Amino acid sequence: MNHYATKKTVAESMLDMALLMANAAQLKAVLEQGPDFTYYYTVIILISASLFFQVLAGMLFFLMARKNLNDVANQRMLDLMNNVATGLVFLTVIINIFITAFGVQKTGLYPKP
């Protein structure tokens, strides 16, 4: 049981890292556009919030992976940490939906007119 939980936590952490890298790329693209972009500050705040929640969730995943699930004394805390991490991931997904909705129209690949 603990081996399965550890694998699951590591897989979730890797997905969190992929989303973290995508958000970093989006942040770079928005910063390259500058304040002239219509939703500049909105997208900056959303990406920053997403990055913050991802780092928190990643820390929780790391802490959960280090605990022994088979130890009864750890089970209540691990359940709480898992619920909080799941909530953070859900919140991150919702924020990223809004980031996509506001969009990043152009990147540094194209010269400014």
Secondary structure as UniProt FT lines:
FT   HELIX           2..33
FT   TURN            35..36
FT   TURN            38..39
FT   HELIX           40..66
FT   TURN            69..70
FT   HELIX           72..102
FT   TURN            108..109
//
